[in-house]
Amino acid sequence: MAADAGIWADGFAALEQRARAVLPARAYDFFAAGAGLESTMAANISAWADIELRPRILRDVGAVDVSVDVLGARLAAPVMVAPTATHRLAHPDGELATARAVADAGSLFAISTRASATLADIAAAAPGAHRWFQVYVMRDRGWTADLVARARETGCSALVLTADTPVVGSKLRPSLAALEFPDGMWMVNRPREGHRGGGDDQDPSIGFDAIPWLREVSGGLPVVVKGVLRGDDAHACIEAGAAAVVVSNHGGRQLDGAIATARALPEVVEAVAGRGEVYVDGGIRRGVDVLRALALGARAVMIGRPVLWGLACGGAAGVGAVLGSLEEQLREAAALAGAATVAEITPDLVVRPA
Ligand SMILES: Cc1cc2nc3c(=O)[nH]c(=O)nc-3n(C[C@H](O)[C@H](O)[C@H](O)COP(=O)(O)O)c2cc1C
């Protein structure tokens, strides 16, 4: 996809409109929807915009380096691809295209349990990409353990336990009422044998002991808990052995009315107190939002929908353009704020949200 400077600085709004034009209406709605009245989804975006910046002047920003280490992996920029379902609904190359773009961009791909390509095929498409595997702990623990083992065998270097989905939040867009996934797209990584049923949704009875269990069945992979919005929960995750947490409300797709992630982030950073890494997602659309997140204590951010819009419009090149654009925007924002490295993106750069 040709880089089009005009479409990037607007928070990917024009790109989303292009994706809307190329996608079947149901697929667009599946990607775009939030839960309920979509109030949390909207608040995620506005909460970042509400955070005022306090730029420094007369600092040497002749060379800006935005690279960062995330659980030991060196990324070109602190922007990772959030786990999202069924990329083949956006583009025929699906997750394979996403993985290639991520490898080229030096980013990291968190592969969804609901991916529409197999873990082996994704690994083969982009062996150099940093990959994590997002896991739901199903009622059938054997099934879950098999999946986790496959993630490890195919080179995923961490597990992301999505903890905000004991049940799936209701989406009200009318076109989704009859949404059915084409054959071969839904949960293609489901183990073929030994699946004793219990549905494809997370066991709603799991607790913090799922964290050490996942560490054990994965042979010690670091566990990242996604969906944390409170300091007490963040503390409990770290105590249970999590290496990191993601401040997330699932892009506003779960509890409508849940706090915007920009506002939840400071409490979580404080509770973790350096004992693990903290990432954040939800409504991050511009480089300046990444700057705000890092200033509030996040080590890196994840993006969900913009990747899907890039994929829909241009396959791997489209995803690459989204990642490249955010990296460039972050470079510019950091320079304008007087920060030459991510270490210099410190809390004094923002007016903390009330
Ligand atoms: C279409 C769609 C599917 C998603 N599927 C998953 C999923 O399978 N697992 C998961 O942990 N999160 C899932 N998420 C949530 C994302 O990982 C992420 O938290 C969210 O998209 C971030 O917000 P943003 O889209 O505003 O960037 C999904 C989000 C979207 C939009």
PDBQT file of the ligand as one rigid body, heavy atoms in Angstrom, charges set to zero:
ROOT
HETATM    1  C1  LIG A 401     -12.039  -7.296  16.269  1.00  0.00    +0.000 C 
HETATM    2  C2  LIG A 401     -11.344  -7.462  17.577  1.00  0.00    +0.000 A 
HETATM    3  C3  LIG A 401     -11.062  -8.739  18.033  1.00  0.00    +0.000 A 
HETATM    4  C4  LIG A 401     -10.381  -8.907  19.239  1.00  0.00    +0.000 A 
HETATM    5  N1  LIG A 401     -10.057 -10.173  19.622  1.00  0.00    +0.000 NA
HETATM    6  C5  LIG A 401      -9.348 -10.346  20.758  1.00  0.00    +0.000 A 
HETATM    7  C6  LIG A 401      -8.918 -11.641  21.132  1.00  0.00    +0.000 A 
HETATM    8  O1  LIG A 401      -9.174 -12.630  20.450  1.00  0.00    +0.000 OA
HETATM    9  N2  LIG A 401      -8.211 -11.755  22.283  1.00  0.00    +0.000 N 
HETATM   10  C7  LIG A 401      -7.890 -10.671  23.060  1.00  0.00    +0.000 A 
HETATM   11  O2  LIG A 401      -7.250 -10.817  24.094  1.00  0.00    +0.000 OA
HETATM   12  N3  LIG A 401      -8.283  -9.431  22.713  1.00  0.00    +0.000 NA
HETATM   13  C8  LIG A 401      -8.985  -9.247  21.592  1.00  0.00    +0.000 A 
HETATM   14  N4  LIG A 401      -9.334  -7.974  21.220  1.00  0.00    +0.000 N 
HETATM   15  C9  LIG A 401      -8.910  -6.823  22.027  1.00  0.00    +0.000 C 
HETATM   16  C10 LIG A 401      -7.543  -6.301  21.568  1.00  0.00    +0.000 C 
HETATM   17  O3  LIG A 401      -6.512  -7.188  21.939  1.00  0.00    +0.000 OA
HETATM   18  C11 LIG A 401      -7.192  -4.936  22.189  1.00  0.00    +0.000 C 
HETATM   19  O4  LIG A 401      -7.342  -5.006  23.595  1.00  0.00    +0.000 OA
HETATM   20  C12 LIG A 401      -8.035  -3.789  21.649  1.00  0.00    +0.000 C 
HETATM   21  O5  LIG A 401      -8.350  -3.959  20.290  1.00  0.00    +0.000 OA
HETATM   22  C13 LIG A 401      -7.263  -2.478  21.836  1.00  0.00    +0.000 C 
HETATM   23  O6  LIG A 401      -8.057  -1.393  21.501  1.00  0.00    +0.000 OA
HETATM   24  P1  LIG A 401      -8.012  -0.636  20.072  1.00  0.00    +0.000 P 
HETATM   25  O7  LIG A 401      -8.691  -1.533  19.098  1.00  0.00    +0.000 OA
HETATM   26  O8  LIG A 401      -8.775   0.605  20.366  1.00  0.00    +0.000 OA
HETATM   27  O9  LIG A 401      -6.557  -0.379  19.727  1.00  0.00    +0.000 OA
HETATM   28  C14 LIG A 401     -10.025  -7.784  20.022  1.00  0.00    +0.000 A 
HETATM   29  C15 LIG A 401     -10.312  -6.504  19.550  1.00  0.00    +0.000 A 
HETATM   30  C16 LIG A 401     -10.951  -6.322  18.338  1.00  0.00    +0.000 A 
HETATM   31  C17 LIG A 401     -11.209  -4.932  17.851  1.00  0.00    +0.000 C 
ENDROOT
TORSDOF 0
